[in-house]
Amino acid sequence: MVVLIVEDDREMRSLLCDELYDLGLSIREAADGDEALRLVLDARPSLILTDLRMPAGGLDYISRLRTFAPGVPMVLITSFGDPQTKADALAIGVEAYFDKPVRLSDLRGAIQRLLGPSLSRKIH
């Protein structure tokens, strides 16, 4: 299974990559929304984990990404969340929404729920 991680902050992206790599997932990473849109067609991810605010980011980017990856579960993380942003993100098809700082146990639980029981042995 391939997970596409889209995060402009190098340190946060590295932390997320390490966490998901430890679960036995293949990781592709992008530093902005434009790069993610290019990678999604090549990588054919099973899940997309994305930041909200970054270069070429935002809800418009997520809507465009959804058209390139229909049916691929999306997890959104943000430092700039509010109830309206969360409602808007869920309305355009984001399956899980987290405010930063992200509790890794919550993130792992969402990934397990979205990718299914094949990961249940690997997630603690």
N, C-alpha and C positions, 0 to 999 in steps of 0.2 A: 504494500500500500504506500502511495506517495502522498505526502502532505506538503502543500505549498505554504510557506510562511512569508508574509508580506509585512515588513516592519522597517521603518527608516532608521531607528535607533540601533546601531550596530551591537551594543551591549545586550539590549533586550532581545534582539534577533538571535544572538549567539546563545543566550539562556534558553530561549524557546527551542532552538534547534537541538541543543544538548538534551533537553528534557524529552523531546519526542524521539530523538535518535535512540535514547535509552529504552524506549518502548519497542524497538525493532522496526520503526517506520523509516522509509526512505524520505529524505528531506530535499526539497528544492527551496531556494530562498530568493526573495526579491526585496530591493530597498525602496521601491516606490510603486505606485499604481500602474504606470506605463510598462515597467518591467514585468509586473505580475500579469498584465494582459497578454504580453508576448509569451511568457512562460506557460500559461495555462493550457495553450493548445499543444505544446510539446510535451509537457509533463503529464497531462491527463490526471490531475490529482484526484485522490479519493476524498480529500478534505482540504479546505482553504482556511487558514488562520491569518487574519489580517488586522492591522491597526486601522483606525479611522482617519486620523489627521496625520498626513505625511504628504510629500510631493506627489502630485497627481492622485490624491486620495479623496476621501469624503464619501458621502452617500451616493453621489452620481457615479463615482468610480465603482462602487459596490454593485450598483444597478447594471452597469456595463459588464462587469465581471460575471454577473449572474447570466447574462445573455450568452457569454462565451463558455460558461460552465453550468448549463442547466442541470439541476438535480444533484450537484455537488454540494455537500453540506458546508456551510460557512460559519466560522466562529469569529466574532468581532471583539477586539479589545481596544480600550480607549482611556485616555487620561482626561478627556473632555466630555464625558457623558453627562446627560441629563435625561429626565423622563421622556421628553419629546424625541430626543435622538434615539433612545432605545426603542420607542414605539415605531418610529420611522424605519429603523433598521430591521426590526422584526417584520414590518409590513412588506419590505422588499425581499424577504426570504432569508434573512440571517437566522440561523437556528439556535445560536447561543451567543450571549452578550455578556462581556465582563468589563468592569472598571479596573483600571490599573491602580494600585499594584494587584496583579492577578495571583490568587492563591493557586499554587500548582496542583494541589489535590482537587480543587474544583475544575480546573482545566482538564486534568486527566479524566475526571468523571464525565465531562461533556464529550470528550473524544471517544471514550468507551461507549457512551450512549449513541453517538453518531456513527461510529464505524462498526459497531456490533460486537457480538460475543467472541469473535475471533481474537480480540485483544484482551479478553478478560483474564487470561493467564499472565499477561505481561504487565498489567497495571496494578499498582499497589497503593 
